[in-house]
Amino acid sequence: MKRHAQLIKLGLNTNPIFATRLINDYLRSPLSNSVRHAHQLFDEVPNKDTVLWTSLISAYTHSNLPYKALQLFSAMLQQPESTNKPNHFVFATVARAIASCPEQIVLGQCIQAHVIKSGFLPGNVILETSFVDMYVKCHVVECARKVFDEMPSRNLVTWNAMVSGYVQNYMEVKGLNLFCTMKCREFLVPDEFSVATVLTGCAWIQDLVMGMQVHGYVIVGGLESKCMNSIGNMYFCCGEVCSAESVLSGIESDIVSKLIMIRGYASNSRYLDALNYISLEGNIAEILNKDYSIVVPLLNACANLSLTKVGKQVHTFIITSGKAHPDSYLSEDNAIIASTLIDMYCKCRSVYEASKIFKNWYYTREISPWNSIISGYIYNGYIEDARTLMESIPEKNVITWTTMISGYVLIGRPQEGLALLNKMYSVEEKIRVDGNCMTFVVGLEACSQLTDLGRGKQIHAKIIRILDNADTSNVIVGTALVDMYSKSGYMHYAQIVFDMMLDKNVVAWTSIIMGNAVNGLGLRGLETFKQMISTGIQPNEVTFVSVLTACSYCGLVDEGLYYFKLMREKYKLVAREDHYTCLIDMLGRVGRLEDAWNFLKEIDDKHNGSFSVGTVWDALLGACQLHGNVELGILVGKKLLEDKKQGLTTYKTLSNVYAAAQMWNEVHSIRESWRNKGDAALEPGLSRIYANTRGP
């Protein structure tokens, strides 16, 4: 301002050269109205040259006012070309302005065409790099790559712009490949920006091997001090918490590294570590002021640990910090925080507190708090209250519908869940909402519970129509379809869906193995297991439950014992109660009751009695009833009755064992015992078929 006053006194304020310098000074000024003063100065200059126009356009661009910059550029083009002809600096600045407003990409394409026609391209690396950056920030990566490929020469900034464009547009693999080309074929030396970008790509796709290679290069290249945070974030995203801690341990004073540590612990379900870390730091205010959104992982940590008191402390800080001021409380950002607060209180069983927060959002159109309170009610067992809220919601989205349908399925009311899915697509709903992958996965789970093939096939057809290749390219949807067809007894359809899946994880393989097992195709299930091993997929505990079930249903005792040994010795998996249950059931089905008894006594002693109750001994008792072994059945029954938590099935099975031996006094005694226990009578088994599967 002082220099401006001096130039006015000297009469030089209207000189284009001095005016340009003043505009640049205003651009560096911390004053909030500096751009307005620069524009006033610009208007006072009668004879404006290209450099002056460029300075003001650049000022608006750097001040995040791209539309003002574009308006000024349009005014420049309307001036006589002899004095104000744009140069490549002007076009580069305008390209950066368009990058800030992607909806103006058509204008950017027109400007590129004008630049080519004017002869500035090809051959100007600065201008071409600006267009690469413009296209990637406008999410038109194909055009950016075309400009990039047609450049006769590229510098490091150009390569960085293209690699960053791929990463920022969720095309991380292409970005990493281009980085390798830059370094290994073009022999350019990456800088800290290159490294930070490629580490971000590795983090997002969890490519630990590539990330470690880049880390090695950073150490060799001497860039480690500048890239610590990016390296630590990469390790956290790849689940290598210890490595991340080791990298970030030397920069405790850096606020950014603290934010990465807190988010990293939370994203790896190390919630207690996240809370302990921030409590030991002692400067929570400074951390939250740097990035206020960090309250979200903190509240999630409190929710998962059921730490209501700590959650209330975070809530108190949110209020006292002024971020939740009434004038800004109903903003979109605060809607996310409110949703997280509601979720935290609901998971801590403080539904009343959650409801108080929700009241502030009842009359708004922000959907996330509504979805959170509905989910919270379902979590706490208030399914009808959740349904009432859902019916009164201003505008339902796919999360609303999916949450409510999932709630019904989780509490064992699949019919109502399917009825709600049907209503979602009915003409009653004024606003049409299409389901996503999770919506249909929940619907397929409901069909699985009901063994309702008809409606399951309808959902499959809907998936094919509205979700592009979801049944083949989405492993979660494909696995849900395999499970639905398997439980409905149609293994032919299940196998077709499984074979068409492009990506199969251990859950998908386990589902098809179990489907074959329970549908009497145990040998095919074992063959499928061998195929899974040959593809390099590592089986987990549930996979071996499926394999042992297949062996049990087919009477393949020797094979079952072999796979049980394989699980423990080769794959180092600890046998659980369900594995032992399958093993005992397998031995019992073929009448090897003494072997089952000896084996069960051995593992019971080995585990200090931890398997002395529950399904393991129930399986042997059922086998005793099946084969009429009264003597062993009595021993097993007494072992089971030592536990007061035994259910009615145990009493019923033991009663049948006594009845088969015509030991009526014992039958009467057992029945009296279960009556005295105060339990209701067992419900009879039911079978269900669907004669009409058109849906509700």
N, C-alpha and C positions, 0 to 999 in steps of 0.2 A: 504493500500500500504506500509506503514512503517513497519507493522508487517511482511509482505511478505519479505521485504528487510532484516529484522533482521534474519528471518528464513533461507534465502539464505546464509547469512554470517555464520550461525551456521551449515549449511549443513542439515537442518531438513525439507527443503521445499518439499522433495520427500518422506517424511514419511507419510503414509496414514492417520494417526491420525491428524497430524498438517495440512496436506493438506485439510482434511475435514473441520477443523475449519476455514481455510482461505477461502474456498469456501463459507461457511456460512457467513463469513464477507462480501465477495463480494456480496452475495445475498442481504444483508441489505444496501449495499452501494448505494448512490444516483447517482453514475456515470452511464452514458448511456452505456458505454462499459464494465460494470462490469462482465457480463456473459461471454463475450469473454475472459477476463483475467482469469476468473475461469476455463474456458475450457483449456486454455493454461497451467495453473497450473496442471489440471487433466492429461493432456498428458505427463507431466514431471515425473509423478509418475510411476515407473516401475511395482510395485506390488500393484494393486488396489484391495481393499476389497469391500464388499457389501455396507458398509456404505458410502464409497466414491462415488460409482456409484449412490447410492440413493440421495446423496447431489446434484450432478450435474443434475440429471434428475429432481429433485424437483426445482432446480434453473431455468431450462428452462420452466418448467410448470408454476411457479409463474411469470415468465417474459412474459407470453402469447406467448410462442414459442412452442406449443404442438408438432409440427412435429419434431423439433429438439429433444425433449424429447423422442419421440417414436423411432427415429433413434438411439439414445443412448441406449435405452432399448434393441433394436434389437442387437446392438453391444455387449451388456452385455450378452445376451443369447448365443452368439457365443463363449464366453470365457469358459475356463475349469470350469465345475460345482463345482469342489472341493473348489475353492477359491471364486467364484463369483456367488454363487447360490442366486437368488432373494428371498427376504423375503417378509412378508406381507406389510411392509412399501413401498417397491418398487412397488408392484402391486397396492396398494392404490394410489400412486403418478401417475402411468400410467393411472389408471382409471380416475383420475382428468384431465389428459392431453387429453384423448379421449373425455371427456365431453366438452372440448373446440373446438373440431372438429367433429361434429355429423356425418359427412360423413364416419368416421372410425368406425362406430358402429359394423360392422362385426368383425373387429379386437378386439373390446371390448368383444364381445361374445366369441371369441376364447380364449382370456386371461382369462375370467371367467371360461371357461371349463378347461383350464390349471391349474388354481388355485384350482378348485375342485379336479382335478386329483392329484395335489401335496399334498392334505390333509389340506390345509389352511381353507377350508370351508367344512361344516358349523361350526359356533362356534366363529368366529372372528368378533366381532361387528364393529370394525373400517373398516375392509376390506369390509364387507357386506354393510355397510353404503356408502362406496365409490362407490360400484356398483349400489346401489339404485340411488345415485346422478348422476352417469354416464348415466343411462338409462333415467331418467327424463329429463336431459339436452339434450339428443339425441332424445327426443320426442317419446320414446318407453315406454310409461307409463305402459303398461300391463306387460312387463318384470320387470320393477321396482317393481310393486306390487307383482309379484310372488316371487322375491328375498325377499321383505319385509315380506310377509306372511310366508316364510320358515325359517326366522331367529328364532333361539331358544330364543334369548333375544334381546331386543332393548333398546337403551338409548334415551334421549331427542333429540339428534342430528339426530338420525334415523327417529324419528317421524316428526321432522321439515323438513327433506329432502323430505319425502313422501308427506306431506301436501303441501309444496311449489311446488313440482312437479305437483300435480294436479292443483294448482292455475295457475302456469306458462304455463300449457298446456291447458288452457281454460276449465278445468273440475272443476270449482269452487265449485259446489255443493258437489262433492265427497270429495274435500279437506276440506270443512266445516264439513261434516259428520265425516271424520277421526279425525279432531281436537276435535270434541265432544267425540268421542270414547277415544281418548288419555286422555282427562281431566276427563271424567265422569265414564269411565269404568276401565282404567288403572291407574287413579289417579296420573298421572304425573303432575307436576307443570309447566305450560308454562312459557317460558321466553319472553323477549322483541321481539326476532326474531319470535317466535311462534305467538305472538299477531300481529306483523306487517304483517305477511303473511296472517293470517286469516282476518284481516281488509282489506287488498288488495282484497281478494276474495269477501268480502261483498261489497266493492266499485264497483267491476266490474259487479256484478250481481244485484247491488242496493238492497241488502238485509238489509234494515234499522233495522229491528227487531233484527236480529242476531248481527249487528254492535253495536247496543245500549247495548245488553247483554255483548258483549266483552268489551265495554267501562266501563260498571259497574264492570266487573272483574278486569280491569286495575286499577280502583280507589281503589278497595278493596285490590288488590295485591301490591299496591305501585309502579306500573310501569308507572304511568301517565306521569311523567317527561321525560321518555325515548320514549314514544309512541305518543306524542302530534301530530306530523306531520301526522302519519298514521291515527289517529282518525279524524283529521281535513279533510284530503283527503277523508276519507270514508263519512263524512257528506256532503261534497261538491258533491261527485258523486251521493249521494242519494237525492240531491236537498234540503238538510237542511242547507241553507246558514247561517242562524242566529246561529245555533248550531256550525257550523264550525268556524264562527267568534269568538264565545265565547271561544272555545277550544284554538284557535291560538292567542288570544289577548295578552297573557302574554309572548310571545316569539318573540317580534317584531325584535330583533336583529339577529334572525336566518335567513340566506339567503334561506335555503330550505323552511321554512315556508312561506316566501314571495313569492317564486315561486308557492307554492301550492295555496296561496291566489289569485294570479293573474290568474292562470289557472282555479281555482274554480269559480271565478266570470265570466270568459269568457264562461266556459262550461255551466253555468246556465243563460246565456244571460244577465248577469249583466255587460254589456260592459262599461257603464259609471263608475261603481264602480271600475272596473279593472284599467281603465285609471287614475281615481282619486287616487287610492291606490298607483300606481307607481309614480305619480307626487308628492304626499305627502312624499314618502320615500326619494326622492331627490338623491338616489344613483343608478340610472338606470344602470350606467356603471358596477358597482359591480354585480348587479343582472344578467345582460346580459352576463358578463364574466363567471359567475357560470354556466349558462345554456343558451347558445345562442339561442336555439330553442324557447325560450319564446317570441321571436319577432313574431312568427306565431299567437298565440292568441291575441297579441297586435294589429297586423295588421288586424286581423278579427274583433276586437272591433271597430277599425277605419272604417272598411268597413261597418259594420252594423249600425254605427251611422253617416255615411257619413261625417266623420271628415277628410277632405282631408289635412288640414294643419298639424294636428297631425300625420297623416300617413306619410307625407313628412318628418317630424322630425325623425320618427323612421327609415325611409329610409336613411336619412342623417347619422344617427348613424351607420347603417349597413355598409355604404361606408367608413366612417371615422374610424371604428373599425379595418379595415384591413381584415375582414372576407370575403369581396367581392373582394379580390385581384385578378387581372386577371389570375394568375396562378391557383387559386383554384375556380374561379367564376363559372366554368362550372361543378363543382362536383355535385354529386347526392343530397347532403344535401342542397347546394345552389339552386338547381333546385326547391326544395320545397319552399324555401324562395322566390325565384323569382316568382313562381306560386302564392304565397300568395300576393305578391306585385301587380302583374297583376290583381288579383281578387279585391284587395282593390281599386286600381285606377278605375277599370271598374265600381264597385258599387258606387264610388263617381263621376261617369260620367266624369272621366278624361281619356278618351280612348286614347288620344294622348300620355299621360305619360305611359300608359300601353303598347302601341305599341313600345315605345322607349326601354322599358325593354325587350320586347319580341325579338327585333332585335338581341340581344346578343345570343339568343338561336335558331335562325332560322335554322342554319346549324348543329345543334346537333341532336342526337337521343333521347335526354331526352324528354319524352312525356308529362310530367305534365305541362310545360309552354305552350305548344301547346293547350292542353285541356283548360287551364285557359283563354287564349286569345279568343278561340272559344266561350266559355261560356260567356265571357265578351261582345263580339260582339252581341251575342244573347240577352243578358240582356239589351243592349242599343239599340236594334232594328235593328242592322245591320246583318240581317239574311243571305243575299246574300254574304256579306264579310266573314261571318263565314263559309259558304259552300265552298267558294273559298279556304280558308285556309285549310279546312278539306281535300279537294281534293289534296292539295300539301304537306300534312303531310308525313314525311318519313315512319312512321309505325303507323297505327291506332290501338288503343286498344279498349276494350269494352266501356270504359268511353267516348272516342271520338264519337263512333257511338251513344251511348245512349244520350249524350248531344245534338247532332245535331238532332236526331229524336225528342227528347223532345222539342227542340226549335220550330220545325214546328208545333207540336201539341199545344203548348202553344199559338201560334199566330193564331190558327184557320185554319191551313193548314194540316189537318190530312192525306189527300191523299198523300202529298209529304213525310210525315213522314213514312207512310207504304211503299211507294216506296223505301225509303232509307233503311228500315228494310229488304226489299226484296233484295236490292242490297248487303247488308251486307253478305247475304248467297249465293250470285250469284258466278258463276265461274269467273267473271271479277276480283274479289279480289284475289290477289296472296296468301296473308296470311289469313288463315281461322281464324275468331274470332267468338267464340260462345257468345251469349248474356247471361247476368245475369238476376237476378230477376227484377231489375229496367228497363232493356231494354224491357222486355216483358210486364211489367206493363204499360210503356208508349205506347207500341204498342196496348195493350188492351184499353187504354184510347182513342186512335185514332179510334179504331173500335167502341167504345161507341159513340163518336161524330158522326160517320157516320151511326150508327145502322147497321153495316156490320157484320152480324152473321157469314157469310162464312169465312171471314179472321180471325174473332175472334176465331172460332173453330180451324183454322189452327195453330194459335199461341198457343192455349191450347194444341194441340197435340205436338207442338214443346217443350213446357214446360215439358210435361210428358216424352218426349224422352231424353232430355239433362239435365234437372234439377231434381235430385232425390227427388221425393215426394214434390216438391215445391208447387203444387196446394193444398196440404192438410196440410203441415207442416209450410208453410210460410204464415202468416196472411195477408201480404200486397198483395201477388200474389192472394191468395184466394179471398180477397175482390175485387180486380180488375176484377177477373173472374165473381163474382156475379154481379158486376155493369154492366159489358159488356152484360151478358146474360139478365139482367133485362131491360136494355135500348133497347135491340134488341127484347123485347117482349116474350122471352122464359123463363118464370118463372120456368118451370119444371126443366130446366138445372141449373138455378140459385140456386134453392132449393137443388138440388143434390150436387152441389159444396159446398154450405154452410153446409149441413149436414155432409159432409166428412171432413171438416176442423177440425183439431185436437185442434187448439187454436183459439178462437174467442174473439176479443176485441170489444169495444163499436162501433168502426167504421164499423166492419163487421156486427154487429147486425143492426146498423142504415141503412146500405146499403140494406140488405134483407127486412127490414120494408118498406123503401121507394120504393123498387122495387115492392113489393106487392101493395102498395098504388097507384102508377101511372099506374099499369096494371089492375086496377079495382078489386083488391083482398084486399080491405081494411080490411075486417073482419079477414082475415088470417094475415094481417100485425099487427093488434091489438093483436091477439093471440101470434104472435111471440114476441111482446113487453112484454107480460106477462111472456113468457118463459125466456126472457132476465132478467127481474127483479128477477125471481125465482132462477136464477143461481148466483145472487149476483153482476152482472155487473151494475155499476152506469150509468144511462143515462145522456147524456149531452144536450146542447141546440139544436144541430142538430138532435138528436134522437127525441126530442119533435116536431120539425118541421115535421119529417116523420110521427109521430103519428097523429098530427093535419091534415096533408095532407090526411092521410087515412080516418079520420073522415069526412073531407070535401068532398072527392070524393064519399063516401058512404052515405052522408046525415045524419050522426050520430051526430046531434048537441049536444044532452045532454051529450053523451060520450066525445065529443070534449071539452065542457066546463069543464067537470070533470077532464080531463087530463091537461087542461090549469091551473086549480087550483092546481092540484097535483104537477105540475112543479114548481110553485112558493112557495107553502106552505111546501111540504115535502122535495123537493130537493133543495130548496132555490136558484133556478136559476132565473136570471133577464130576463123578457120577452123582446125580441128584436123586431124590426120592422117586420121580417119575421114571427114571431109567431102571431103578431097581424094581419098580412096580411092573414095568414091561417084562423084565427078566423073569420075575416070579410068575407072572401070568403066562408067559411062554412055556415055562416048565410045567405049570399046573395044567395047561390045556392038553398036553400029551400024556398026562398021568404020572409024571415024575415028581410025585409029591414029596417023597423022602429027600430027593436032591434039593427041591425048593426049600424044604424045612431046614436042612443043614446049611444051605447057602444063606438063608435068611438069618439063622442064628449066628453065622460067622460075621455077616456084615453088621448085625445088631451089636455084637460084642466089640467089633472094630470101631463103631461109631458111638460107643458108650450109651447105647439105648436110644439114640436120637431117632431111629426108625422103628421103634417098638410100637408105634401107633400109626394110624392113618391108612393110606391106600395100599401100602406094601403088604401089610398083614391081611387087609381086606381081600386082596387078590388071592392070597393063599386060602383064605377061608372059603371064597367062592369056588375055588378049584376042589376043595374038600367036599363041598356040596355036590358039585358036578360029578365027581367020581365015587361018591358015597363012602368016603373015608371018615367014619365017625370018630374014631379014636384021635386022629390028627386034628380033625375039625374041632373037637372039644379042647385040645391043647391051645390051638390058635385062638379059639373063642375066648378062653380064659385070659389069654395074653391081651386080647383086645379090650375086654371088660375091665382090665386094670386101669384103663384110662376113662375118666368120668365124662370126657367130651365126645365119646363115641355117638354116632348118629343112629337113626332108626334102621338103616340098612344093615348094620352089623347085627342088631338084635334079630332082625327078620331072617338073615342068612343063617345065624346060629340056631334059631328056632327050627328052621327047615332041616338043618343037619340032625337035630335031635328027633324031629318028626320022622325022618327017613329011617331012623333006627328004632322007631316006635318007643322012644323014651319020653312018654307023655308027661310024667312028673316034671322032667327038666324043661319040656316045652312050656308047661304052665308057669314054671318059675321064671323063665326068660321073659315070657309075655307080661307077667306081673311086674317084673323089673322095669320094663319099658313103660308100662302104664304108670307106675309110681314115679317115673322120671318126669311125668307131666307133659309128654310130647303128644301131639295129635297123631291119629292113625295115618299110616302111609297111604298116599293117593295111588290108585291103580295106574298102571302104565297105559298110555294112549298112543294110538297111531293116527296119522292124519294124511289125507290125500286131497288134492284139489281137482274137482270136477270142472270148475269154471275158473280160469286164471286170467280173466280180463282185467283184474285189478279192482280196487275199491271204487 
